[in-house]
């Protein structure tokens, strides 16, 4: 039972840290734009329409 509790505690800590990192990424405009451009590769082919669609959906 102690091993299960320890693993559960580690998982909770890991998830909390991950959520904290995501919140920092979302709150920083430079980082958010950097990751957004990494997601769909800004080559200019579909970047404009896809960016508008993602912005409309608040992604």
N, C-alpha and C positions, 0 to 999 in steps of 0.2 A: 504494500500500500504506500510506503514511503517513496518508492521509486516512481510510482505513478504520480504522486503529488509533486515530486521534484520536476519531472518532465512537464507536467501541466504548468507549473510555475515558470519554467524556462520558456515555454510556448507563449504564455501571457506576456512576459517581458519582451520577447521578440516581436510579437504583434504590436505592442504599445510603441516600441521604437520605430517599427515600420510605418505606423500611422503618423507618428510625429514627423518622420522624414517626408512623407507625402504631403502633410500639411505645410511644411516649409517650402516644398517645391511649388505647390499651388499658390502660396501667398507671394512668392517672388516672381515678378513679371519676366525678368531676364531668364531665369531658370525654366520657367513655364514655357516660354517661347523656344528655348533651346531644345527641351524635350519634345515639344510639339513638332519641331522641324525634324528631329531624329525619327519620330514615329512614321512620318509619311515621306521623308526624303525630299527636300526642297530642290528639285531639278527644274521646276518651272512648267512641267507638262500638265500636272493636275493640281499643283500646289494651290493656285488661286481658288478654284471651285471647291476643293476639299477643305481649305482653310475656312471659307465662308460657311460651309456645311457644318464643320466642327464648331465654329463660333456660334452658329444658330442653335446648336444642340447644347451649348455651354460645356463643351469638353475641353 
